[in-house]
Amino acid sequence: MTAQAKPTPGALLLAPGDHTLIMIDHQSQMAFAAASQDVASLRNNVALVCEAAKIFNSPTILTTVAEKSFSGPIFPEITAAFPEHTVLDRTSMNAWEDDAVSAEVNRLGRSRLVIAGLWTSVCIVGPALSALDQGFEVYVITDATADTSPEAHERAVARMVQAGARPMTSLQYILELQRDWARGETYEATTNAALKFGGAYGIGVQYARAMLGEHASEAG
């Protein structure tokens, strides 16, 4: 039987409200050793993810490890996006093994999780594999995640993908949530976030606005 195309999104695409975002251990001490990408790019990507979650009202969990005694404060880009959020501090390297984190996942009630954090091979592999084992869908934002070397990051991502996790990027995350430029209620916020944190794409948005003015709209 021939397949029939329908103008509907695939079930594996993310949508606003259908997932919980978990930002794990984006902290000073953890960033010092991050070498799979430069920390400036990492912070920019983290900011874009948080802005996307804020724009589309994605339920979000913020968690740190040993904040006061060792790892230091969470990135300011995260608290800027979520100033009212409680940050769940832990002792466990695997956030999934923390009672408060797992309770918050259950309270929010989404079986689809989007995860990013430091380091990939420890603080992301742990919850990703644990969540997959318990029947959750897991997406990992790989450029808002880093490790002590490119090798460590790549092997960790490969391990998670082999177990069923789905990798994506920060820009992909926000554009997948927007998905249609005719969605006027989030168009301006999405393009503003891209302009500020979206790298070369953001420069393109700036150029279009400068050259085309009020006619610079991807909605057509």
PyRosetta script that sets phi, psi and omega in degrees:
from pyrosetta import init, pose_from_sequence

init()
pose = pose_from_sequence("MTAQAKPTPGALLLAPGDHTLIMIDHQSQMAFAAASQDVASLRNNVALVCEAAKIFNSPTILTTVAEKSFSGPIFPEITAAFPEHTVLDRTSMNAWEDDAVSAEVNRLGRSRLVIAGLWTSVCIVGPALSALDQGFEVYVITDATADTSPEAHERAVARMVQAGARPMTSLQYILELQRDWARGETYEATTNAALKFGGAYGIGVQYARAMLGEHASEAG")
pose.set_psi(1, 132.8)
pose.set_omega(1, -179.6)
pose.set_phi(2, -74.3)
pose.set_psi(2, 133.4)
pose.set_omega(2, 177.7)
pose.set_phi(3, -67.2)
pose.set_psi(3, 148.2)
pose.set_omega(3, 179.5)
pose.set_phi(4, -115.4)
pose.set_psi(4, 126.3)
pose.set_omega(4, 179.1)
pose.set_phi(5, -74.7)
pose.set_psi(5, 137.3)
pose.set_omega(5, 176.4)
pose.set_phi(6, -129.1)
pose.set_psi(6, 143.1)
pose.set_omega(6, -178.3)
pose.set_phi(7, -79.2)
pose.set_psi(7, 56.7)
pose.set_omega(7, 179.9)
pose.set_phi(8, -130.1)
pose.set_psi(8, 148.1)
pose.set_omega(8, -178.2)
pose.set_phi(9, -73.5)
pose.set_psi(9, 152.2)
pose.set_omega(9, 176.6)
pose.set_phi(10, -68.6)
pose.set_psi(10, 151.9)
pose.set_omega(10, -176.2)
pose.set_phi(11, -66.1)
pose.set_psi(11, -21.4)
pose.set_omega(11, -178.4)
pose.set_phi(12, -85.0)
pose.set_psi(12, -8.1)
pose.set_omega(12, 176.8)
pose.set_phi(13, -75.8)
pose.set_psi(13, 142.1)
pose.set_omega(13, 175.9)
pose.set_phi(14, -74.8)
pose.set_psi(14, 150.7)
pose.set_omega(14, 175.7)
pose.set_phi(15, -137.9)
pose.set_psi(15, 154.1)
pose.set_omega(15, 177.6)
pose.set_phi(16, -56.4)
pose.set_psi(16, 132.2)
pose.set_omega(16, 175.1)
pose.set_phi(17, 87.0)
pose.set_psi(17, -7.4)
pose.set_omega(17, -176.1)
pose.set_phi(18, -97.1)
pose.set_psi(18, 6.5)
pose.set_omega(18, -176.0)
pose.set_phi(19, -149.2)
pose.set_psi(19, 164.4)
pose.set_omega(19, 170.9)
pose.set_phi(20, -110.7)
pose.set_psi(20, 130.6)
pose.set_omega(20, 174.5)
pose.set_phi(21, -90.1)
pose.set_psi(21, 131.4)
pose.set_omega(21, 176.8)
pose.set_phi(22, -121.6)
pose.set_psi(22, 115.3)
pose.set_omega(22, 178.0)
pose.set_phi(23, -100.5)
pose.set_psi(23, 117.7)
pose.set_omega(23, -168.4)
pose.set_phi(24, -117.3)
pose.set_psi(24, 116.8)
pose.set_omega(24, 165.2)
pose.set_phi(25, 59.7)
pose.set_psi(25, 37.7)
pose.set_omega(25, 169.6)
pose.set_phi(26, -79.1)
pose.set_psi(26, 81.7)
pose.set_omega(26, -172.8)
pose.set_phi(27, -128.0)
pose.set_psi(27, 161.3)
pose.set_omega(27, -174.0)
pose.set_phi(28, -55.1)
pose.set_psi(28, -56.1)
pose.set_omega(28, -175.4)
pose.set_phi(29, -62.9)
pose.set_psi(29, -36.3)
pose.set_omega(29, 179.0)
pose.set_phi(30, -67.8)
pose.set_psi(30, -34.1)
pose.set_omega(30, -179.4)
pose.set_phi(31, -72.9)
pose.set_psi(31, -28.5)
pose.set_omega(31, -178.5)
pose.set_phi(32, -55.1)
pose.set_psi(32, -38.0)
pose.set_omega(32, -175.7)
pose.set_phi(33, -94.8)
pose.set_psi(33, -1.2)
pose.set_omega(33, -179.0)
pose.set_phi(34, -68.0)
pose.set_psi(34, 121.7)
pose.set_omega(34, -175.9)
pose.set_phi(35, -130.5)
pose.set_psi(35, 1.5)
pose.set_omega(35, 179.4)
pose.set_phi(36, -80.3)
pose.set_psi(36, -17.2)
pose.set_omega(36, 169.5)
pose.set_phi(37, -156.0)
pose.set_psi(37, 161.6)
pose.set_omega(37, -179.6)
pose.set_phi(38, -72.0)
pose.set_psi(38, 148.2)
pose.set_omega(38, -172.8)
pose.set_phi(39, -66.5)
pose.set_psi(39, -30.6)
pose.set_omega(39, 177.6)
pose.set_phi(40, -62.0)
pose.set_psi(40, -44.4)
pose.set_omega(40, 177.4)
pose.set_phi(41, -65.5)
pose.set_psi(41, -40.9)
pose.set_omega(41, 178.7)
pose.set_phi(42, -58.5)
pose.set_psi(42, -48.6)
pose.set_omega(42, -179.4)
pose.set_phi(43, -62.3)
pose.set_psi(43, -39.5)
pose.set_omega(43, 178.6)
pose.set_phi(44, -62.8)
pose.set_psi(44, -43.3)
pose.set_omega(44, -179.8)
pose.set_phi(45, -67.5)
pose.set_psi(45, -39.3)
pose.set_omega(45, 176.9)
pose.set_phi(46, -61.8)
pose.set_psi(46, -42.7)
pose.set_omega(46, 178.8)
pose.set_phi(47, -61.7)
pose.set_psi(47, -40.7)
pose.set_omega(47, 179.9)
pose.set_phi(48, -64.8)
pose.set_psi(48, -41.8)
pose.set_omega(48, 177.8)
pose.set_phi(49, -60.8)
pose.set_psi(49, -46.5)
pose.set_omega(49, -178.5)
pose.set_phi(50, -66.0)
pose.set_psi(50, -39.4)
pose.set_omega(50, 176.5)
pose.set_phi(51, -62.8)
pose.set_psi(51, -39.9)
pose.set_omega(51, 178.3)
pose.set_phi(52, -61.9)
pose.set_psi(52, -47.1)
pose.set_omega(52, -179.9)
pose.set_phi(53, -62.1)
pose.set_psi(53, -37.5)
pose.set_omega(53, 178.7)
pose.set_phi(54, -67.2)
pose.set_psi(54, -45.2)
pose.set_omega(54, -178.7)
pose.set_phi(55, -61.1)
pose.set_psi(55, -42.4)
pose.set_omega(55, -173.0)
pose.set_phi(56, -100.7)
pose.set_psi(56, 11.4)
pose.set_omega(56, 175.5)
pose.set_phi(57, 55.1)
pose.set_psi(57, 40.6)
pose.set_omega(57, 176.1)
pose.set_phi(58, -75.1)
pose.set_psi(58, 127.1)
pose.set_omega(58, 175.5)
pose.set_phi(59, -55.0)
pose.set_psi(59, 134.0)
pose.set_omega(59, -172.3)
pose.set_phi(60, -133.9)
pose.set_psi(60, 136.1)
pose.set_omega(60, 175.0)
pose.set_phi(61, -113.1)
pose.set_psi(61, 130.0)
pose.set_omega(61, 176.0)
pose.set_phi(62, -111.6)
pose.set_psi(62, 129.3)
pose.set_omega(62, 179.8)
pose.set_phi(63, -141.5)
pose.set_psi(63, 146.3)
pose.set_omega(63, 178.7)
pose.set_phi(64, -128.3)
pose.set_psi(64, 167.9)
pose.set_omega(64, 175.9)
pose.set_phi(65, -123.4)
pose.set_psi(65, 126.7)
pose.set_omega(65, 176.8)
pose.set_phi(66, 46.9)
pose.set_psi(66, 52.3)
pose.set_omega(66, -174.9)
pose.set_phi(67, -60.4)
pose.set_psi(67, -48.0)
pose.set_omega(67, -173.9)
pose.set_phi(68, -78.6)
pose.set_psi(68, -33.0)
pose.set_omega(68, -171.2)
pose.set_phi(69, -95.8)
pose.set_psi(69, -17.4)
pose.set_omega(69, -173.4)
pose.set_phi(70, -152.1)
pose.set_psi(70, -54.1)
pose.set_omega(70, -164.7)
pose.set_phi(71, -88.2)
pose.set_psi(71, -15.6)
pose.set_omega(71, 175.6)
pose.set_phi(72, 83.2)
pose.set_psi(72, -178.0)
pose.set_omega(72, -172.4)
pose.set_phi(73, -73.0)
pose.set_psi(73, 158.7)
pose.set_omega(73, 175.8)
pose.set_phi(74, -70.6)
pose.set_psi(74, 154.3)
pose.set_omega(74, -178.7)
pose.set_phi(75, -53.9)
pose.set_psi(75, 138.8)
pose.set_omega(75, 179.8)
pose.set_phi(76, -65.0)
pose.set_psi(76, -25.2)
pose.set_omega(76, 177.1)
pose.set_phi(77, -62.3)
pose.set_psi(77, -30.6)
pose.set_omega(77, -179.4)
pose.set_phi(78, -76.4)
pose.set_psi(78, -47.1)
pose.set_omega(78, 179.8)
pose.set_phi(79, -67.2)
pose.set_psi(79, -27.3)
pose.set_omega(79, 176.6)
pose.set_phi(80, -65.6)
pose.set_psi(80, -37.2)
pose.set_omega(80, 179.8)
pose.set_phi(81, -78.3)
pose.set_psi(81, -32.5)
pose.set_omega(81, -175.8)
pose.set_phi(82, -129.2)
pose.set_psi(82, 65.6)
pose.set_omega(82, -175.0)
pose.set_phi(83, -65.1)
pose.set_psi(83, -23.3)
pose.set_omega(83, -177.3)
pose.set_phi(84, -95.3)
pose.set_psi(84, -5.7)
pose.set_omega(84, -176.4)
pose.set_phi(85, -74.0)
pose.set_psi(85, 140.0)
pose.set_omega(85, 169.7)
pose.set_phi(86, -79.6)
pose.set_psi(86, 131.4)
pose.set_omega(86, 176.5)
pose.set_phi(87, -92.9)
pose.set_psi(87, 122.5)
pose.set_omega(87, -177.8)
pose.set_phi(88, -86.4)
pose.set_psi(88, 108.9)
pose.set_omega(88, 179.9)
pose.set_phi(89, -90.5)
pose.set_psi(89, 145.4)
pose.set_omega(89, -173.1)
pose.set_phi(90, -134.4)
pose.set_psi(90, 171.5)
pose.set_omega(90, 167.0)
pose.set_phi(91, -109.0)
pose.set_psi(91, -23.7)
pose.set_omega(91, -176.1)
pose.set_phi(92, -76.8)
pose.set_psi(92, 137.6)
pose.set_omega(92, 174.7)
pose.set_phi(93, -66.3)
pose.set_psi(93, -35.1)
pose.set_omega(93, 176.9)
pose.set_phi(94, -91.1)
pose.set_psi(94, 107.5)
pose.set_omega(94, -177.4)
pose.set_phi(95, -58.7)
pose.set_psi(95, -28.8)
pose.set_omega(95, -178.2)
pose.set_phi(96, -64.4)
pose.set_psi(96, -23.8)
pose.set_omega(96, -179.5)
pose.set_phi(97, -85.7)
pose.set_psi(97, 1.3)
pose.set_omega(97, 178.4)
pose.set_phi(98, -90.7)
pose.set_psi(98, 128.6)
pose.set_omega(98, -176.3)
pose.set_phi(99, -58.3)
pose.set_psi(99, -42.6)
pose.set_omega(99, -176.7)
pose.set_phi(100, -67.0)
pose.set_psi(100, -39.4)
pose.set_omega(100, 179.8)
pose.set_phi(101, -67.0)
pose.set_psi(101, -48.8)
pose.set_omega(101, -179.3)
pose.set_phi(102, -64.6)
pose.set_psi(102, -34.9)
pose.set_omega(102, 177.2)
pose.set_phi(103, -65.1)
pose.set_psi(103, -38.2)
pose.set_omega(103, 179.0)
pose.set_phi(104, -69.6)
pose.set_psi(104, -38.6)
pose.set_omega(104, 174.8)
pose.set_phi(105, -58.0)
pose.set_psi(105, -45.5)
pose.set_omega(105, -180.0)
pose.set_phi(106, -66.8)
pose.set_psi(106, -38.1)
pose.set_omega(106, -179.8)
pose.set_phi(107, -63.9)
pose.set_psi(107, -41.1)
pose.set_omega(107, -178.8)
pose.set_phi(108, -73.3)
pose.set_psi(108, -26.8)
pose.set_omega(108, 166.4)
pose.set_phi(109, 76.0)
pose.set_psi(109, 17.9)
pose.set_omega(109, 177.0)
pose.set_phi(110, -98.1)
pose.set_psi(110, 136.5)
pose.set_omega(110, 178.0)
pose.set_phi(111, -92.3)
pose.set_psi(111, -1.8)
pose.set_omega(111, 176.9)
pose.set_phi(112, -109.5)
pose.set_psi(112, 124.6)
pose.set_omega(112, -176.4)
pose.set_phi(113, -119.3)
pose.set_psi(113, 141.4)
pose.set_omega(113, 172.3)
pose.set_phi(114, -118.5)
pose.set_psi(114, 125.8)
pose.set_omega(114, -170.2)
pose.set_phi(115, -125.6)
pose.set_psi(115, 143.0)
pose.set_omega(115, 170.8)
pose.set_phi(116, -149.9)
pose.set_psi(116, 152.1)
pose.set_omega(116, 178.1)
pose.set_phi(117, 166.8)
pose.set_psi(117, -171.1)
pose.set_omega(117, 179.6)
pose.set_phi(118, -123.9)
pose.set_psi(118, 140.2)
pose.set_omega(118, -17.3)
pose.set_phi(119, -90.0)
pose.set_psi(119, 156.5)
pose.set_omega(119, -176.3)
pose.set_phi(120, -56.5)
pose.set_psi(120, -46.3)
pose.set_omega(120, -170.5)
pose.set_phi(121, -77.5)
pose.set_psi(121, -10.0)
pose.set_omega(121, -178.5)
pose.set_phi(122, -122.4)
pose.set_psi(122, -68.1)
pose.set_omega(122, -171.1)
pose.set_phi(123, -76.2)
pose.set_psi(123, -13.0)
pose.set_omega(123, 176.6)
pose.set_phi(124, -106.2)
pose.set_psi(124, -43.0)
pose.set_omega(124, 176.5)
pose.set_phi(125, -57.2)
pose.set_psi(125, -42.9)
pose.set_omega(125, -177.4)
pose.set_phi(126, -56.2)
pose.set_psi(126, -60.1)
pose.set_omega(126, -179.9)
pose.set_phi(127, -68.2)
pose.set_psi(127, -33.7)
pose.set_omega(127, -179.7)
pose.set_phi(128, -62.6)
pose.set_psi(128, -50.2)
pose.set_omega(128, -178.9)
pose.set_phi(129, -68.0)
pose.set_psi(129, -35.3)
pose.set_omega(129, 179.2)
pose.set_phi(130, -67.0)
pose.set_psi(130, -43.9)
pose.set_omega(130, 179.8)
pose.set_phi(131, -65.8)
pose.set_psi(131, -43.2)
pose.set_omega(131, 178.0)
pose.set_phi(132, -60.0)
pose.set_psi(132, -40.5)
pose.set_omega(132, -179.6)
pose.set_phi(133, -63.2)
pose.set_psi(133, -26.1)
pose.set_omega(133, -178.4)
pose.set_phi(134, -99.8)
pose.set_psi(134, 13.4)
pose.set_omega(134, 172.2)
pose.set_phi(135, 93.4)
pose.set_psi(135, 7.7)
pose.set_omega(135, 177.6)
pose.set_phi(136, -83.0)
pose.set_psi(136, 152.9)
pose.set_omega(136, 166.6)
pose.set_phi(137, -85.9)
pose.set_psi(137, 139.2)
pose.set_omega(137, -177.5)
pose.set_phi(138, -130.6)
pose.set_psi(138, 127.5)
pose.set_omega(138, 171.8)
pose.set_phi(139, -113.9)
pose.set_psi(139, 139.2)
pose.set_omega(139, 179.4)
pose.set_phi(140, -119.9)
pose.set_psi(140, 123.7)
pose.set_omega(140, 177.3)
pose.set_phi(141, -85.3)
pose.set_psi(141, 98.3)
pose.set_omega(141, -166.1)
pose.set_phi(142, -73.7)
pose.set_psi(142, -24.2)
pose.set_omega(142, 179.0)
pose.set_phi(143, -93.3)
pose.set_psi(143, 0.2)
pose.set_omega(143, 167.8)
pose.set_phi(144, -105.6)
pose.set_psi(144, 20.7)
pose.set_omega(144, -176.9)
pose.set_phi(145, -137.3)
pose.set_psi(145, 143.1)
pose.set_omega(145, -178.6)
pose.set_phi(146, -150.6)
pose.set_psi(146, 167.4)
pose.set_omega(146, -178.5)
pose.set_phi(147, -142.7)
pose.set_psi(147, -177.5)
pose.set_omega(147, -173.1)
pose.set_phi(148, -74.0)
pose.set_psi(148, -11.3)
pose.set_omega(148, 175.7)
pose.set_phi(149, -160.5)
pose.set_psi(149, 158.6)
pose.set_omega(149, 174.1)
pose.set_phi(150, -57.3)
pose.set_psi(150, -39.4)
pose.set_omega(150, 178.6)
pose.set_phi(151, -59.8)
pose.set_psi(151, -46.7)
pose.set_omega(151, -179.2)
pose.set_phi(152, -61.4)
pose.set_psi(152, -43.0)
pose.set_omega(152, -179.9)
pose.set_phi(153, -65.2)
pose.set_psi(153, -48.0)
pose.set_omega(153, -175.8)
pose.set_phi(154, -65.6)
pose.set_psi(154, -40.7)
pose.set_omega(154, 179.9)
pose.set_phi(155, -66.8)
pose.set_psi(155, -37.1)
pose.set_omega(155, 179.7)
pose.set_phi(156, -66.1)
pose.set_psi(156, -44.1)
pose.set_omega(156, 178.1)
pose.set_phi(157, -61.9)
pose.set_psi(157, -43.9)
pose.set_omega(157, 179.2)
pose.set_phi(158, -60.9)
pose.set_psi(158, -41.6)
pose.set_omega(158, 179.4)
pose.set_phi(159, -61.2)
pose.set_psi(159, -43.8)
pose.set_omega(159, -179.8)
pose.set_phi(160, -68.0)
pose.set_psi(160, -40.3)
pose.set_omega(160, 178.8)
pose.set_phi(161, -63.6)
pose.set_psi(161, -41.4)
pose.set_omega(161, 177.6)
pose.set_phi(162, -59.5)
pose.set_psi(162, -31.0)
pose.set_omega(162, -179.3)
pose.set_phi(163, -85.2)
pose.set_psi(163, -9.2)
pose.set_omega(163, 176.7)
pose.set_phi(164, 119.2)
pose.set_psi(164, -0.5)
pose.set_omega(164, 177.5)
pose.set_phi(165, -72.2)
pose.set_psi(165, 154.6)
pose.set_omega(165, -177.6)
pose.set_phi(166, -115.8)
pose.set_psi(166, 116.0)
pose.set_omega(166, -179.0)
pose.set_phi(167, -80.1)
pose.set_psi(167, 148.7)
pose.set_omega(167, 175.4)
pose.set_phi(168, -155.2)
pose.set_psi(168, 174.5)
pose.set_omega(168, 179.1)
pose.set_phi(169, -113.2)
pose.set_psi(169, 169.8)
pose.set_omega(169, -178.3)
pose.set_phi(170, -64.7)
pose.set_psi(170, -43.7)
pose.set_omega(170, 178.9)
pose.set_phi(171, -67.1)
pose.set_psi(171, -38.9)
pose.set_omega(171, 175.8)
pose.set_phi(172, -59.2)
pose.set_psi(172, -39.5)
pose.set_omega(172, -179.2)
pose.set_phi(173, -59.0)
pose.set_psi(173, -52.0)
pose.set_omega(173, -176.7)
pose.set_phi(174, -69.3)
pose.set_psi(174, -37.5)
pose.set_omega(174, -179.1)
pose.set_phi(175, -72.9)
pose.set_psi(175, -30.5)
pose.set_omega(175, 176.4)
pose.set_phi(176, -68.9)
pose.set_psi(176, -33.7)
pose.set_omega(176, 177.0)
pose.set_phi(177, -72.4)
pose.set_psi(177, -38.3)
pose.set_omega(177, 177.1)
pose.set_phi(178, -71.1)
pose.set_psi(178, -57.5)
pose.set_omega(178, 170.9)
pose.set_phi(179, 60.3)
pose.set_psi(179, -27.9)
pose.set_omega(179, 178.9)
pose.set_phi(180, -138.6)
pose.set_psi(180, 118.9)
pose.set_omega(180, -177.4)
pose.set_phi(181, -68.0)
pose.set_psi(181, -11.8)
pose.set_omega(181, 176.3)
pose.set_phi(182, -77.0)
pose.set_psi(182, -6.8)
pose.set_omega(182, 176.2)
pose.set_phi(183, -76.4)
pose.set_psi(183, 83.5)
pose.set_omega(183, -171.8)
pose.set_phi(184, -64.1)
pose.set_psi(184, -27.0)
pose.set_omega(184, -175.7)
pose.set_phi(185, -67.7)
pose.set_psi(185, -22.4)
pose.set_omega(185, 179.0)
pose.set_phi(186, -119.5)
pose.set_psi(186, 0.0)
pose.set_omega(186, -175.8)
pose.set_phi(187, -58.9)
pose.set_psi(187, -51.5)
pose.set_omega(187, -175.1)
pose.set_phi(188, -63.8)
pose.set_psi(188, -44.3)
pose.set_omega(188, -179.6)
pose.set_phi(189, -65.4)
pose.set_psi(189, -39.2)
pose.set_omega(189, 179.9)
pose.set_phi(190, -65.6)
pose.set_psi(190, -47.1)
pose.set_omega(190, -179.5)
pose.set_phi(191, -69.5)
pose.set_psi(191, -32.0)
pose.set_omega(191, 175.4)
pose.set_phi(192, -65.6)
pose.set_psi(192, -41.2)
pose.set_omega(192, 177.5)
pose.set_phi(193, -64.6)
pose.set_psi(193, -41.2)
pose.set_omega(193, 178.1)
pose.set_phi(194, -65.1)
pose.set_psi(194, -40.0)
pose.set_omega(194, 178.6)
pose.set_phi(195, -60.1)
pose.set_psi(195, -41.3)
pose.set_omega(195, -175.8)
pose.set_phi(196, -79.5)
pose.set_psi(196, -40.1)
pose.set_omega(196, -171.5)
pose.set_phi(197, -121.9)
pose.set_psi(197, -1.0)
pose.set_omega(197, -171.0)
pose.set_phi(198, -92.0)
pose.set_psi(198, 19.5)
pose.set_omega(198, 174.2)
pose.set_phi(199, 59.2)
pose.set_psi(199, -132.8)
pose.set_omega(199, -176.8)
pose.set_phi(200, -61.9)
pose.set_psi(200, -35.8)
pose.set_omega(200, 177.9)
pose.set_phi(201, -63.3)
pose.set_psi(201, -39.6)
pose.set_omega(201, 178.4)
pose.set_phi(202, -63.3)
pose.set_psi(202, -37.6)
pose.set_omega(202, 175.8)
pose.set_phi(203, -62.8)
pose.set_psi(203, -36.8)
pose.set_omega(203, 177.1)
pose.set_phi(204, -64.2)
pose.set_psi(204, -38.8)
pose.set_omega(204, 176.5)
pose.set_phi(205, -63.4)
pose.set_psi(205, -44.1)
pose.set_omega(205, 178.7)
pose.set_phi(206, -60.4)
pose.set_psi(206, -43.9)
pose.set_omega(206, 179.8)
pose.set_phi(207, -61.4)
pose.set_psi(207, -47.0)
pose.set_omega(207, -178.0)
pose.set_phi(208, -61.1)
pose.set_psi(208, -41.3)
pose.set_omega(208, -179.8)
pose.set_phi(209, -66.4)
pose.set_psi(209, -39.7)
pose.set_omega(209, -178.4)
pose.set_phi(210, -68.9)
pose.set_psi(210, -39.3)
pose.set_omega(210, -174.6)
pose.set_phi(211, -85.7)
pose.set_psi(211, -33.0)
pose.set_omega(211, -173.9)
pose.set_phi(212, -109.6)
pose.set_psi(212, -12.6)
pose.set_omega(212, 177.9)
pose.set_phi(213, 59.4)
pose.set_psi(213, -130.6)
pose.set_omega(213, -176.2)
pose.set_phi(214, -65.2)
pose.set_psi(214, -14.9)
pose.set_omega(214, -179.6)
pose.set_phi(215, -87.8)
pose.set_psi(215, -2.4)
pose.set_omega(215, -178.3)
pose.set_phi(216, -80.7)
pose.set_psi(216, 83.5)
pose.set_omega(216, 179.4)
pose.set_phi(217, -138.9)
pose.set_psi(217, 128.1)
pose.set_omega(217, 178.6)
pose.set_phi(218, -77.8)
pose.set_psi(218, -3.3)
pose.set_omega(218, 178.5)
pose.set_phi(219, -77.3)
pose.set_psi(219, -10.3)
pose.set_omega(219, 177.7)
pose.set_phi(220, 84.8)
pose.dump_pdb("model.pdb")
